[in-house]
Amino acid sequence: MPAAGSTSSSRDGLGLPAAVLAGLGTCLPVTEIHNADLVALLDTTDEWIRSRTGIAARRRAGDEVSMRDLACEAGANALRSAGLETVGGVVLATTTPDRPCPAGAPEIAHRLGLGQVPAFDVAAVCSGFVYAAAVAAGLITSGVVDSVLVVASELYSRIIDPMDRGTAVIFGDGAGAVVLRRGTAAEQGALLAFDLGADGSGHDLIHVPGEREQPDGPRWFSMAGRKVYLRAVEQMAASTSRVLKDCGWSPEAVGALVPHQANGRIIQAVAERLGVPPGNAVCEIARVGNTSAASIPLALAAALATGQLAPGARTVLTAFGGGLSWGSAALTWPQLRAVHSEF
Ligand code: UT7
């Protein structure tokens, strides 16, 4: 039974239709901002940033780059990885749309030459990738489409106050994408269970004020770090437990726990609380910082490159972020080659 206020679902019959991971693509802006660059501007130290977050560098896109540019690159890379030229739909997860209207996904579909497929955005902040994957899996298993490109693209440099040491040291720009296709739950790569939840009582713990809330002055992103930290550990561990239960997997059997890359200490605390072997928790935050919705596909690609993620590994993705929102997904890792580019 899912916990109150949270929804989980599983594909417990192996012959059932399922969404299957078929491709993985990523894209990062070329410019790296090292801790030393920030120490020169802010009242902070390399030691504080590394010890409190695990971050050594993050990427920042140039002014001429849009969220949609990064999304298109990552999406094209995921299609290449899947060996596909067309898909049946596009779902984009982003917290940093280039403009309030329209959604970014239709233009991404157009620029990628995908035709007039259904395309829309999902706004679930750092949980956006898992939410978008769950929506895409629903479209596939209900027979609406046979494949979906799920893209997560973020340009936090557009919403972060460069002089706020509480957020400027943490967040970075980047994009990641996956192709999901229709298959069966028996296949490697099949998404076997999802758990999603939200708690709007914490809506103001991570937020960017609207025009009415703050008519004058810049409207920057803000985060109540310590409060969010505690909720993140609690909810990612609980949500992961629910998908493990749905799959009948023990924590020790998890080959790769891939949490949202918010903070190295949060990742270790979640693994510890669950009883997942610490070496099996993927922590790739050092090079790219917290890229919000894009962090899970970027972490997947990094873990694949280092061999931490291998075909057949029991893999659990788990995310937490603004809303507050959280979500987890379970799959066995398929045989695939990720495609990466820099922009
Ligand atoms: O991605 C969406 C979800 N996000 C998360 O899950 C993030 C959750 N939160 C965090 O990762 C951590 O709370 C932070 C990294 C944001 C902060 O780390 P913390 O260990 O929770 O520190 P804190 O906020 O309790 O602050 C401790 C001290 C404070 O000083 P005082 O009050 O003790 O004098 C802060 O002012 O550290 C100070 N501080 C800094 N010092 C140097 C805060 N930021 C910095 C900084 N450099 N960049």
Boltz pocket constraint, residues with backbone or C-beta under 6 A from the ligand:
constraints:
  - pocket:
      binder: B
      contacts: [[A, 43], [A, 44], [A, 45], [A, 48], [A, 49], [A, 52], [A, 53], [A, 126], [A, 165], [A, 166], [A, 169], [A, 224], [A, 225], [A, 226], [A, 227], [A, 228], [A, 229], [A, 232], [A, 261], [A, 262], [A, 263], [A, 266], [A, 290], [A, 292], [A, 320], [A, 321], [A, 322]]
      max_distance: 6.0
